[in-house]
Amino acid sequence: MADTTTPTTDPNDKNVLGSIQENYLDEYWVGKTGADKTVTWLYLADGITTVTPKYTDKKKTAAYMNGGGQERNTVTGVTSSYDISGDRSIGNPAQDDIADMKQKTGGQRERMFRKVQWVQEEDGSLTPNAIESGMGTFSDIDDGGGAADDNGSFKVTMTYNATPTVIKASNPTDMQTALKDTPCQNAIILGVKANTPTDSGEPLK
């Protein structure tokens, strides 16, 4: 559950405390596009133990005449990816779909990918904070293997093909639309309420 915060009325108090959340509250989805262009979203969680985001900057370095000989770095591009690992869950639709791509190439390695960030309130309910979505390429797929007395491993790297779209809580209309396709799973797992954003921007509790 989230850390609770007691704000002060002192205008000089700059020690603003945020809400520290457990990683399992982030929900990840794999979107498979059908022949009719509709996307079927598959919840990627069963057997998954670790999801690590990576942001690799492409940089240009130059020393300008007015920089005193100091080189300046300019970020000209960013590659965003997620390293996903855990135990192989045979029969899980999301893992099975990824595993089926391991011998494929090109566009057959592409899927939509979505991360929904949920925040747990003091009453235990969950409120959506941000939704990140985009087309990605799935590479370096590890479908099982390991020691005889260990669980089969599962690993994959998902790399966005372009900058993903991010929907903030301040955009409740688009957030409502996205959540219809990828509804809160932790609300079901934990037996708590999922707060739906309203047109006013405030969550419906």
C-alpha positions in Angstrom: 0.0 0.0 0.0 1.1 3.6 -0.6 2.9 5.6 2.0 0.6 8.1 3.6 1.5 11.8 3.6 0.6 14.5 6.1 1.2 17.9 4.5 2.1 20.9 6.7 0.8 24.5 6.4 4.3 26.0 6.6 5.0 27.8 3.3 8.7 27.2 3.8 8.3 23.4 4.0 9.6 22.2 0.6 9.9 18.6 1.8 7.1 17.4 -0.5 6.4 13.7 0.0 5.2 11.7 -2.9 3.4 8.3 -3.0 5.9 5.5 -3.1 4.3 2.5 -4.8 5.1 -1.2 -5.2 6.2 -2.3 -8.7 3.4 -4.9 -9.0 0.8 -2.1 -9.3 2.2 -1.3 -12.8 0.3 -3.4 -15.3 1.8 -4.4 -18.7 -0.1 -5.5 -21.7 0.8 -7.0 -25.2 -1.5 -5.9 -28.0 -2.0 -8.3 -30.9 -3.5 -6.7 -34.0 -6.0 -8.7 -36.0 -6.8 -8.7 -39.7 -9.6 -6.2 -39.1 -7.0 -3.9 -37.4 -8.6 -4.3 -33.9 -6.1 -4.9 -31.1 -6.6 -7.8 -28.6 -4.8 -6.9 -25.4 -3.1 -9.7 -23.4 -2.2 -9.1 -19.7 1.5 -9.9 -19.2 2.0 -10.7 -15.5 1.7 -14.4 -14.8 5.3 -15.8 -14.1 6.8 -12.3 -14.6 9.1 -11.4 -11.7 11.0 -8.4 -13.1 10.4 -5.5 -15.5 13.2 -3.1 -16.0 12.9 0.0 -18.2 15.9 1.3 -20.2 16.3 4.6 -21.9 19.4 4.8 -24.2 20.3 8.3 -25.3 21.8 9.1 -28.7 24.2 12.0 -28.1 26.0 14.6 -30.1 29.2 16.0 -28.5 30.7 19.3 -29.6 32.9 22.0 -28.1 31.8 25.5 -29.0 33.9 28.7 -29.1 31.9 30.2 -26.2 32.2 27.2 -24.0 35.7 27.7 -22.7 36.8 24.5 -24.4 34.2 22.5 -22.5 32.4 19.8 -24.6 28.6 19.9 -24.5 26.3 16.9 -24.9 23.1 17.3 -26.8 20.6 14.4 -26.7 19.4 13.9 -30.3 17.4 10.7 -29.8 16.1 8.2 -27.2 15.5 4.5 -27.5 13.0 3.2 -24.9 12.8 -0.4 -24.0 11.8 -2.9 -21.3 13.7 -6.0 -20.2 11.1 -8.5 -19.0 12.0 -11.7 -17.2 10.6 -14.4 -15.0 9.4 -18.0 -15.2 7.8 -19.5 -18.3 4.1 -19.8 -17.9 2.9 -22.2 -20.5 -0.7 -21.5 -21.4 -0.6 -17.8 -20.5 -1.8 -16.0 -23.6 0.7 -13.1 -23.5 3.7 -15.3 -22.8 2.6 -17.9 -25.5 2.2 -15.1 -28.1 5.7 -13.8 -27.4 7.2 -17.3 -27.4 5.6 -18.0 -30.8 7.6 -15.0 -32.2 11.0 -16.4 -31.4 11.6 -17.9 -34.9 10.0 -15.0 -36.7 11.5 -11.8 -38.2 10.6 -8.4 -39.4 7.1 -7.1 -38.7 6.1 -10.5 -37.2 8.1 -9.5 -34.2 6.0 -6.3 -33.6 3.2 -5.9 -31.1 1.5 -3.0 -29.4 2.8 -2.6 -25.8 1.1 -0.8 -22.9 2.0 0.1 -19.4 -0.7 1.3 -17.0 0.5 3.0 -13.8 -1.9 2.6 -10.9 -1.6 4.4 -7.6 -3.1 2.8 -4.4 -5.0 5.2 -2.2 -5.2 5.1 1.6 -8.5 3.2 1.4 -6.8 0.5 -0.7 -8.6 1.5 -4.0 -6.6 2.0 -7.2 -6.5 5.2 -9.3 -4.9 5.3 -12.8 -2.0 7.8 -13.0 -0.6 7.4 -16.5 -1.0 5.1 -19.5 1.9 4.6 -21.9 1.3 2.8 -25.3 3.1 2.3 -28.5 4.2 -0.2 -31.2 7.3 -2.2 -30.2 9.6 -4.9 -31.4 10.2 -8.0 -29.2 13.7 -9.4 -29.3 16.1 -11.8 -27.5 13.3 -14.1 -26.6 14.1 -16.9 -24.0 11.4 -19.5 -24.0 12.3 -21.9 -21.2 15.5 -23.6 -20.2 17.7 -23.8 -17.2 18.6 -26.3 -14.5 16.7 -29.5 -14.2 15.3 -28.7 -10.8 14.5 -25.1 -11.6 11.5 -23.4 -13.3 11.8 -22.8 -17.0 13.0 -19.2 -17.7 11.3 -16.5 -19.7 13.0 -13.4 -21.0 12.3 -10.8 -23.7 13.2 -7.2 -24.5 10.5 -4.9 -25.9 11.8 -1.8 -27.7 9.5 0.9 -28.8 9.7 1.6 -32.6 8.8 5.3 -31.9 8.1 7.6 -29.0 5.1 6.0 -27.1 1.9 7.9 -26.4 1.4 8.9 -22.8 -2.1 9.6 -21.4 -2.0 11.5 -18.1 -4.7 11.6 -15.4 -5.4 15.2 -16.6 -6.9 13.7 -19.8 -9.8 11.6 -18.3 -11.6 11.1 -21.7 -8.7 9.3 -23.4 -7.9 7.5 -20.2 -11.4 6.2 -19.9 -11.2 4.9 -23.5 -7.9 3.1 -22.9 -9.0 1.5 -19.7 -12.0 -0.1 -21.5 -9.5 -2.2 -23.4 -7.1 -2.8 -20.5 -9.1 -2.7 -17.3 -7.4 -2.8 -13.9 -6.4 -6.4 -13.1 -5.0 -5.7 -9.6 -8.4 -4.4 -8.5 -9.7 -7.9 -9.2 -6.7 -9.7 -7.7 -6.6 -7.6 -4.5 -10.4 -7.3 -4.2 -10.4 -3.5 -4.2 -12.1 -0.8 -6.2 -10.7 0.7 -9.3 -11.4 4.5 -9.5 -12.5 5.5 -12.9 -11.5 9.0 -14.1 -14.4 11.3 -14.8 -14.7 14.2 -17.3 -14.0 16.6 -14.4 -10.5 15.1 -14.1 -11.3 13.8 -10.6 -11.4 10.0 -10.0 -14.9 8.5 -9.4 -14.6 6.9 -5.9 
